[in-house]
Amino acid sequence: MEIKKILTKAPKAKPDESSLGFGRYFTDHMFIMDYTRGKGWHDARIVPYGPLEMDPATMCFHYAQETFEGMKAYRREDDGSIVLFRPMENIRRLNRSDERLCIPYIPEEDALQAIKELVAVDADWVPHSYETSLYIRPFVIATDVGVGVHPSDTYKFIIILSPVGAYYAEGVNPVKIYVEDEYSRASAGGTGFTKAAANYAISLAAQEKAAKLGYSQVLWLDGAERKYVEEVGTMNVFFKINGEVITPALGGSILPGITRKSTIELLKYWDVPVSERRISIAEVMEAADNGTLEEVFGTGTAAVISPVGELCYEGRHITISDFKIGELTQKIYDTLTGIQWGRIEDPFGWIVKI
Ligand SMILES: *Cc1c(COP(=O)(O)O)cnc(C)c1O
């Protein structure tokens, strides 16, 4: 694929690396490629970052035919080179999300090339400070003009980049989680396994409710019975009970996280018992009661690993591993981040150089 490049004549001042936060600053360039039914994907280009002008009747504004991905570029601590972590997993997942939303397939090699070339153009934006990174946000929007409900004939695949700060500026801190038993995020036959923009809109009310009660995120239960654990916020969730690590099995309503997959692969590599199965909130509470609930953590690209220190379910509060990060949770965090920033060797072939 040939990518036309129009570089900015007015590069922006870079933000201070000590106050990047998450997703607040964007780099000098973006990637755009168009799709037209009958013609396929065309006009791949890297252009100065800036607003898109669109007709108010553009379909993505009305019926959420839109998908996205989230991944990072890391500056290695040893030689300053820039790497990606399992990027093909994100690209394949984008195509699985797109298929569910009737969005056309994007050739995987083209998507990888687009990400690599854009990051290379804005390489100066990959921050240098400890555990900072460049967040990569690819997304696809339906661009036909009209308010009829049907799959669009035209789309845009866009990639934007955002330098982000260290997630744990003051060390890895456990979070308090509210078990949500009213709202649900996804249901059988729906879009839970996709990064469809609409999934995030419908999760906001529960998140806001939890925040008002003093919790940082919600633990989602299944959409049919509110009985089985699904995810924590926008992360996958793991429980260590009596030496065994358990994570809910993927069944269509759970997002197949790449950090989840990597965590399972690491645990197997270490011979730690790990199973993907249904786990009810009753089983978790019972394990807390009989002292076998050892560790709970979430996994996702933004935080990598987020230890859970407290769960609130139906008015009951349980504290996990004395509100400290568990030993295994810490080991997974150190290993994944070590591989990503090049502090330790990557025995799995997960790292891809820019
Ligand atoms: C993105 C996401 C995750 C985590 O996926 P990673 O590939 O590990 O970043 C988990 N759950 C939801 C709902 C998500 O959107």
PDBQT file of the ligand as one rigid body, heavy atoms in Angstrom, charges set to zero:
ROOT
HETATM    1  C1  LIG A 401     -10.280  -2.744  25.456  1.00  0.00    +0.000 C 
HETATM    2  C2  LIG A 401     -11.053  -3.459  26.486  1.00  0.00    +0.000 A 
HETATM    3  C3  LIG A 401     -10.490  -4.435  27.334  1.00  0.00    +0.000 A 
HETATM    4  C4  LIG A 401      -9.014  -4.701  27.394  1.00  0.00    +0.000 C 
HETATM    5  O1  LIG A 401      -8.456  -5.118  26.186  1.00  0.00    +0.000 OA
HETATM    6  P1  LIG A 401      -6.876  -4.994  25.963  1.00  0.00    +0.000 P 
HETATM    7  O2  LIG A 401      -6.686  -5.546  24.602  1.00  0.00    +0.000 OA
HETATM    8  O3  LIG A 401      -6.227  -5.810  27.018  1.00  0.00    +0.000 OA
HETATM    9  O4  LIG A 401      -6.554  -3.551  26.070  1.00  0.00    +0.000 OA
HETATM   10  C5  LIG A 401     -11.331  -5.129  28.177  1.00  0.00    +0.000 A 
HETATM   11  N1  LIG A 401     -12.655  -4.873  28.242  1.00  0.00    +0.000 NA
HETATM   12  C6  LIG A 401     -13.223  -3.926  27.482  1.00  0.00    +0.000 A 
HETATM   13  C7  LIG A 401     -14.690  -3.686  27.579  1.00  0.00    +0.000 C 
HETATM   14  C8  LIG A 401     -12.442  -3.184  26.587  1.00  0.00    +0.000 A 
HETATM   15  O5  LIG A 401     -13.008  -2.235  25.843  1.00  0.00    +0.000 OA
ENDROOT
TORSDOF 0
